[in-house]
């Protein structure tokens, strides 16, 4: 509101509509496309779809701290939340499918702890802290620093890098599983059986 000089009421309405519609549409489309097009989150393509959407989210987030028009900001934010929502069904399914059945409830609990403890909880505090330390006052004495937003938006690179690491580890597991399958059963071993070896 201070940086882009927009009335408070307009910000609340626009942000509320964006925060409700973008992730909801993203989750629905992400689930449908994952199920109908790539064969579900157990498909080897699922994590690549997540990486692609993560890259789009990061690219979309880069200009957000620097825009000067409110509706440009809202459009970019809408797509950022959409891409994030699109990934959620896939990532949740991949996470739960990567551990044995008896450990899935624990895996879900630990993931929520990390999401909240290292993501949602510290983000507003760190945003305020960075903005305060990089304070830039306008003519009215209000802080219009953009560095807090830069920190938040560019932290999306951590997610993209993590997905890249996950893909590398998954590829190594598949190579090892293929090697074991070839040695034990021959090269005609089924993909579904390789999945069982990995997990």
Kinemage of the C-alpha trace (Angstrom):
@kinemage 1
@onewidth
@group {chain A} dominant
@subgroup {mainchain}
@vectorlist {calphas} color= white
{ca unk a 1} P 0.000 0.000 0.000
{ca unk a 2} L 2.808 2.400 0.856
{ca unk a 3} L 5.093 1.415 -2.019
{ca unk a 4} L 2.510 1.422 -4.826
{ca unk a 5} L 0.317 4.123 -3.282
{ca unk a 6} L -2.951 2.168 -3.481
{ca unk a 7} L -6.026 2.667 -1.248
{ca unk a 8} L -6.350 0.090 1.517
{ca unk a 9} L -9.824 -1.069 0.447
{ca unk a 10} L -8.712 -1.748 -3.116
{ca unk a 11} L -5.729 -3.770 -1.865
{ca unk a 12} L -7.883 -5.921 0.432
{ca unk a 13} L -10.442 -6.720 -2.286
{ca unk a 14} L -7.867 -7.472 -4.983
{ca unk a 15} L -5.662 -9.544 -2.686
{ca unk a 16} L -8.616 -11.512 -1.277
{ca unk a 17} L -9.869 -12.423 -4.757
{ca unk a 18} L -6.346 -13.356 -5.846
{ca unk a 19} L -5.542 -15.427 -2.746
{ca unk a 20} L -8.815 -17.361 -3.050
{ca unk a 21} L -9.002 -17.923 -6.809
{ca unk a 22} L -5.399 -18.490 -7.922
{ca unk a 23} L -4.310 -21.384 -5.660
{ca unk a 24} L -7.750 -23.005 -5.839
{ca unk a 25} L -7.753 -23.062 -9.639
{ca unk a 26} L -4.107 -24.172 -9.575
{ca unk a 27} L -4.808 -27.111 -7.250
{ca unk a 28} L -7.822 -28.245 -9.295
{ca unk a 29} L -6.026 -28.001 -12.649
{ca unk a 30} L -2.849 -29.509 -11.199
{ca unk a 31} L -4.736 -32.505 -9.864
{ca unk a 32} L -6.707 -33.018 -13.083
{ca unk a 33} L -3.729 -32.679 -15.412
{ca unk a 34} L -1.571 -34.884 -13.214
{ca unk a 35} L -4.237 -37.600 -13.118
{ca unk a 36} L -5.521 -37.434 -16.700
{ca unk a 37} L -2.414 -36.487 -18.697
{ca unk a 38} L 0.735 -37.770 -16.991
{ca unk a 39} L -0.743 -40.765 -15.180
{ca unk a 40} L -0.760 -39.583 -11.572
{ca unk a 41} L 1.877 -38.487 -9.093
{ca unk a 42} L 3.487 -41.951 -9.154
{ca unk a 43} L 4.525 -41.319 -12.776
{ca unk a 44} L 8.196 -40.507 -13.307
{ca unk a 45} L 7.046 -37.398 -15.212
{ca unk a 46} L 5.289 -35.878 -12.177
{ca unk a 47} L 8.393 -34.407 -10.583
{ca unk a 48} L 9.468 -32.885 -13.906
{ca unk a 49} L 6.078 -31.175 -14.152
{ca unk a 50} L 6.675 -29.798 -10.648
{ca unk a 51} L 10.114 -28.530 -11.658
{ca unk a 52} L 8.655 -26.868 -14.759
{ca unk a 53} L 5.915 -25.172 -12.743
{ca unk a 54} L 8.462 -24.179 -10.090
{ca unk a 55} L 10.607 -22.528 -12.762
{ca unk a 56} L 7.562 -20.671 -14.083
{ca unk a 57} L 6.733 -19.545 -10.542
{ca unk a 58} L 10.288 -18.277 -10.006
{ca unk a 59} L 10.370 -16.463 -13.348
{ca unk a 60} L 7.006 -14.924 -12.523
{ca unk a 61} L 8.186 -13.822 -9.063
{ca unk a 62} L 11.380 -12.059 -10.178
{ca unk a 63} L 9.752 -8.813 -11.430
{ca unk a 64} L 7.206 -8.593 -8.586
{ca unk a 65} L 9.374 -6.461 -6.238
{ca unk a 66} L 10.088 -3.949 -9.005
{ca unk a 67} L 6.674 -3.292 -10.566
{ca unk a 68} L 5.263 0.205 -10.195
{ca unk a 69} L 1.610 -0.449 -11.071
{ca unk a 70} L -0.757 -2.191 -8.695
{ca unk a 71} L -2.546 -4.310 -11.304
{ca unk a 72} L 0.751 -5.537 -12.709
{ca unk a 73} L 1.592 -6.675 -9.192
{ca unk a 74} L -1.790 -8.427 -8.769
{ca unk a 75} L -1.521 -10.255 -12.122
{ca unk a 76} L 2.000 -11.471 -11.329
{ca unk a 77} L 0.937 -12.491 -7.822
{ca unk a 78} L -2.070 -14.365 -9.244
{ca unk a 79} L 0.139 -16.461 -11.498
{ca unk a 80} L 2.666 -17.041 -8.708
{ca unk a 81} L -0.058 -18.460 -6.455
{ca unk a 82} L -1.533 -20.411 -9.371
{ca unk a 83} L 1.780 -22.122 -10.160
{ca unk a 84} L 2.292 -22.900 -6.469
{ca unk a 85} L -1.200 -24.376 -6.207
{ca unk a 86} L -0.646 -26.399 -9.370
{ca unk a 87} L 2.362 -28.109 -7.786
{ca unk a 88} L 0.747 -28.961 -4.445
{ca unk a 89} L -1.174 -32.163 -5.397
{ca unk a 90} L 1.888 -33.520 -7.189
{ca unk a 91} L 4.350 -32.657 -4.448
{ca unk a 92} L 2.113 -34.026 -1.704
{ca unk a 93} L 1.597 -37.272 -3.610
{ca unk a 94} L 5.300 -37.627 -4.427
{ca unk a 95} L 6.213 -36.976 -0.796
{ca unk a 96} L 3.806 -39.571 0.588
{ca unk a 97} L 4.681 -42.095 -2.119
{ca unk a 98} L 8.400 -41.809 -1.369
{ca unk a 99} L 8.098 -43.463 2.052
{ca unk a 100} L 6.664 -46.837 3.136
{ca unk a 101} L 2.946 -46.935 3.981
{ca unk a 102} L 3.544 -47.240 7.728
{ca unk a 103} L 5.623 -44.041 7.738
{ca unk a 104} L 3.295 -41.819 5.673
{ca unk a 105} L 1.473 -40.207 8.580
{ca unk a 106} L 4.824 -39.279 10.138
{ca unk a 107} L 6.112 -37.980 6.795
{ca unk a 108} L 3.004 -35.795 6.392
{ca unk a 109} L 3.415 -34.428 9.922
{ca unk a 110} L 7.111 -33.670 9.456
{ca unk a 111} L 6.468 -31.980 6.117
{ca unk a 112} L 3.814 -29.746 7.693
{ca unk a 113} L 6.239 -28.866 10.481
{ca unk a 114} L 8.844 -27.768 7.929
{ca unk a 115} L 6.317 -25.930 5.727
{ca unk a 116} L 5.035 -23.943 8.674
{ca unk a 117} L 8.171 -23.663 10.793
{ca unk a 118} L 10.557 -22.674 8.005
{ca unk a 119} L 8.153 -21.146 5.476
{ca unk a 120} L 4.850 -19.627 6.496
{ca unk a 121} L 5.832 -18.674 10.054
{ca unk a 122} L 9.131 -16.802 9.533
{ca unk a 123} L 8.237 -15.200 6.173
{ca unk a 124} L 6.295 -12.187 7.542
{ca unk a 125} L 8.847 -11.628 10.314
{ca unk a 126} L 11.815 -11.788 7.920
{ca unk a 127} L 9.994 -9.516 5.469
{ca unk a 128} L 9.487 -6.907 8.186
{ca unk a 129} L 13.018 -7.326 9.515
{ca unk a 130} L 14.645 -6.847 6.099
{ca unk a 131} L 12.403 -3.872 5.324
{ca unk a 132} L 13.264 -2.257 8.634
{ca unk a 133} L 17.008 -2.705 8.159
{ca unk a 134} L 16.828 -1.366 4.593
{ca unk a 135} L 14.368 1.388 5.418
{ca unk a 136} L 13.646 3.951 2.678
{ca unk a 137} L 11.261 6.737 3.677
{ca unk a 138} L 9.030 8.575 1.246
{ca unk a 139} L 8.000 12.224 1.612
{ca unk a 140} L 5.379 11.232 4.201
{ca unk a 141} L 7.896 9.300 6.296
{ca unk a 142} L 6.492 5.886 5.345
{ca unk a 143} L 8.826 2.968 4.691
{ca unk a 144} L 8.804 2.063 0.965
{ca unk a 145} L 11.763 -0.351 0.955
{ca unk a 146} L 11.417 -3.156 -1.589
{ca unk a 147} L 14.168 -5.371 -0.160
{ca unk a 148} L 11.828 -7.460 1.977
{ca unk a 149} L 9.788 -8.354 -1.096
{ca unk a 150} L 12.966 -9.084 -3.056
{ca unk a 151} L 14.049 -11.506 -0.309
{ca unk a 152} L 10.664 -13.281 -0.307
{ca unk a 153} L 10.286 -13.549 -4.081
{ca unk a 154} L 13.832 -14.668 -4.776
{ca unk a 155} L 13.629 -17.337 -2.076
{ca unk a 156} L 11.551 -19.298 -4.623
{ca unk a 157} L 14.905 -20.347 -6.077
{ca unk a 158} L 15.385 -22.541 -2.996
{ca unk a 159} L 12.344 -24.580 -4.038
{ca unk a 160} L 13.534 -24.915 -7.630
{ca unk a 161} L 16.991 -26.004 -6.464
{ca unk a 162} L 15.421 -28.534 -4.067
{ca unk a 163} L 13.350 -30.027 -6.889
{ca unk a 164} L 16.482 -30.246 -9.030
{ca unk a 165} L 18.265 -32.143 -6.252
{ca unk a 166} L 15.232 -34.438 -5.844
{ca unk a 167} L 15.283 -35.226 -9.576
{ca unk a 168} L 19.010 -36.049 -9.440
{ca unk a 169} L 18.500 -38.346 -6.434
{ca unk a 170} L 15.474 -39.977 -8.074
{ca unk a 171} L 17.413 -40.570 -11.303
{ca unk a 172} L 20.233 -42.193 -9.343
{ca unk a 173} L 17.741 -44.438 -7.510
{ca unk a 174} L 16.184 -45.461 -10.831
{ca unk a 175} L 19.561 -46.259 -12.355
{ca unk a 176} L 20.447 -48.416 -9.353
{ca unk a 177} L 17.029 -50.124 -9.465
{ca unk a 178} L 17.396 -50.786 -13.204
{ca unk a 179} L 20.821 -52.255 -12.621
{ca unk a 180} L 19.551 -54.534 -9.845
{ca unk a 181} L 16.544 -55.565 -11.939
{ca unk a 182} L 18.693 -56.376 -14.962
{ca unk a 183} L 21.047 -58.443 -12.845
{ca unk a 184} L 18.258 -60.324 -11.087
{ca unk a 185} L 15.537 -60.662 -13.740
{ca unk a 186} L 16.921 -59.566 -17.089
{ca unk a 187} L 16.325 -56.399 -19.124
{ca unk a 188} L 12.595 -57.085 -19.669
{ca unk a 189} L 11.770 -56.297 -16.030
{ca unk a 190} L 8.645 -54.137 -15.704
{ca unk a 191} L 8.684 -50.455 -14.745
{ca unk a 192} L 6.130 -51.105 -12.002
{ca unk a 193} L 8.465 -53.583 -10.358
{ca unk a 194} L 11.311 -51.054 -10.502
{ca unk a 195} L 9.084 -48.628 -8.604
{ca unk a 196} L 8.721 -51.277 -5.883
{ca unk a 197} L 12.490 -51.649 -5.627
{ca unk a 198} L 12.973 -47.873 -5.318
{ca unk a 199} L 10.422 -47.610 -2.503
